[in-house]
Amino acid sequence: MADVTASGTVLVDNIGELVTNDPSTGEGPLGIVRDAAVLVVDGVVTWVGARGAAPDADAAVVDAGGRAVLPGFVDSHGHLAFAGDRAEEFAARMSGQPYTAGGIASTVRATRAASDAELEANVVRLVAEARRQGTTTVECKSGYGLSVADEARSLVVASSHVDETTYLGAHVVPAEYADRRDEYVALVAGEMLDACAPHAGWVDVFCDRGAFDVDEAREVLAAGISRGLRPRIHANQLEAGGGVRLAVELGAASADHCTHLSDADVDALAGSGTVATLLPGAEFSTRSPYPDARRLLDAGITVALAADCNPGSSYTTSIPFCIAVAVREMRMTPSEAVWSATLGGARALRRDDVGHLGVGARGDLLVLDAPSHLHLAYRPGVPLVSAVYRRGLRAA
Ligand SMILES: [Zn+2]
């Protein structure tokens, strides 16, 4: 396969199965076009059509060899700005210890001790790792600094390497505030927010047992909203608390995890514009019951799939892994899982330029070493992503 020029102009031809996620372009919800080609000019999709029928353009030509081409994955939930790892904690959990939110403290210590260069190197490494597996849009949260300076620098470091940044000062209460929760919440909603808001587009809270309760989460999210940040939330991972309903109350773009949901939570999501973002890597890595995607889909709720890359509860950047687990364990069809990891992720980030390959979309696509998107779930653990283009440029 030819490399492309630096212009972001490329014609991908001889595609056996093209997933556009644009039902007006192709068949079904995935907008599938067979024997297709897609033209990207200056980083933007300008034409989709039949193989060999592309309009003239001064484009590098890539022969997909009859294989499948999909939109790049949109990973709407990641925690990449950290130092250290917690392999020993994972091993202990696999030998029977339960997961709690408190293990985050060890990553906070390592993150605070790391230099800016070390933090940045970790973000760069993980973004590159994600790219190789087909991810072309990355969201990254702070949340391992938990001081004014360390939260702000986490966002500064991340912001030049990812598409979306999220302020998560309310990840857990750090040890030095253990007896002064109210003071920490006030800091997160005040001075820390002031330092972080210029470097973030979103505000998030870990609203769950062992982290922040609904009233604390509402205070932090409202403060972020008042500073121009858009809300999203970690909700209902560990128990069926009030996080999901708070997300709906505040018009959050996404409620993430959604593992333990009451009927009222499902009803609230169904009547809202809030996406349910499911993170099966977390249940996998904590040996916990998976969320029931089928229940959400059958209620008409928009579902996204994301990797939740973090060193404690889901140290994976692999969206193909998440798709396979979602199909096997969460009662999603392969097509639903692919949609949720592409356009679903875009919906969770309120973006219309990524997650699909309709005309006007960003030229983000991946070539699978397989004839169909079905193979992502059908062939779990196999590195099928053979080429990745971002804005029409070869990215992996
Ligand atoms: Zn998370």
Boltz pocket constraint, residues with backbone or C-beta under 6 A from the ligand:
constraints:
  - pocket:
      binder: B
      contacts: [[A, 77], [A, 78], [A, 79], [A, 234], [A, 308], [A, 310]]
      max_distance: 6.0
